[in-house]
Amino acid sequence: MSQNTEKKNIVVNIVTTEKAYLLAEKYNYITLKVHRNSNKKEIKEFVEKTFNVKVLKVNTLIDRDGYKKAYVKLSPENRALDIIERLSR
């Protein structure tokens, strides 16, 4: 399924709250809002291909809006804050 999945079907938007910035600064996490039918493997593949980074792990939860929120931990050689800054412009 991950081969047929298009980019627009996985990520809804990037989360740019204070907490998301704190996680990016301290722990090198990117916070994304994704569709509920996306799994961790698809999210990892999408982030690695789109942003050209190495993903260490993906944690997910369902938020109160009905979307799935994905916390994506990047490898130390990639800075999550740089990616968030580039996307939020």
C-alpha positions as CSV (number, residue, x, y, z in Angstrom):
1,M,0.0,0.0,0.0
2,S,2.8,2.4,0.7
3,Q,4.0,2.3,-2.9
4,N,0.6,3.5,-4.1
5,T,0.1,6.1,-1.4
6,E,0.4,9.7,-2.6
7,K,1.9,12.5,-0.5
8,K,-1.4,14.3,-0.2
9,N,-3.0,11.2,1.3
10,I,-0.6,11.0,4.3
11,V,0.2,14.4,5.7
12,V,-2.5,17.0,6.5
13,N,-0.2,19.7,7.8
14,I,2.8,20.3,10.0
15,V,2.1,21.3,13.6
16,T,3.8,24.6,14.6
17,T,2.8,25.1,18.2
18,E,5.0,26.0,21.1
19,K,5.2,22.4,22.1
20,A,6.2,21.3,18.6
21,Y,9.0,23.9,18.5
22,L,10.2,22.8,22.0
23,L,10.3,19.1,20.9
24,A,12.2,20.2,17.7
25,E,14.8,22.1,19.7
26,K,15.3,19.8,22.6
27,Y,14.7,16.3,21.2
28,N,14.9,16.7,17.3
29,Y,11.2,15.8,16.7
30,I,9.0,16.9,13.8
31,T,5.3,16.9,14.7
32,L,2.9,16.2,11.8
33,K,-0.9,15.9,11.5
34,V,-1.6,12.9,9.3
35,H,-4.7,11.0,8.2
36,R,-5.9,8.3,10.5
37,N,-5.4,5.5,8.0
38,S,-1.6,6.2,7.7
39,N,0.6,3.8,9.5
40,K,4.1,4.4,11.1
41,K,5.9,2.8,8.2
42,E,4.2,5.0,5.6
43,I,4.8,8.1,7.7
44,K,8.5,7.2,8.0
45,E,8.9,6.6,4.3
46,F,7.2,9.8,3.4
47,V,9.3,11.9,5.7
48,E,12.6,10.3,4.6
49,K,11.8,10.8,0.9
50,T,10.3,14.2,1.1
51,F,12.8,15.9,3.5
52,N,15.8,13.7,2.6
53,V,16.5,12.9,6.3
54,K,16.9,9.7,8.3
55,V,14.1,8.9,10.7
56,L,14.9,7.0,13.9
57,K,11.3,6.4,15.1
58,V,7.7,7.4,14.8
59,N,5.2,7.7,17.6
60,T,1.5,8.3,16.9
61,L,-1.6,9.2,18.7
62,I,-5.2,10.2,17.8
63,D,-6.0,13.9,18.7
64,R,-9.4,15.3,19.6
65,D,-9.9,16.6,16.0
66,G,-10.0,13.0,14.8
67,Y,-6.6,13.2,13.0
68,K,-3.6,11.2,13.9
69,K,-0.6,13.1,15.2
70,A,2.8,11.7,14.4
71,Y,6.0,12.6,16.4
72,V,8.9,11.8,14.1
73,K,12.4,11.6,15.7
74,L,15.2,12.5,13.3
75,S,18.8,11.3,13.4
76,P,21.3,13.7,15.1
77,E,22.8,14.8,11.8
78,N,19.4,16.3,10.7
79,R,17.9,19.3,12.5
80,A,14.1,19.2,12.9
81,L,14.0,22.9,13.6
82,D,15.4,23.7,10.2
83,I,12.7,21.6,8.5
84,I,9.9,23.2,10.5
85,E,11.2,26.7,9.8
86,R,11.4,26.0,6.1
87,L,7.9,24.5,5.9
88,S,6.2,27.2,8.1
89,R,7.1,30.0,5.7
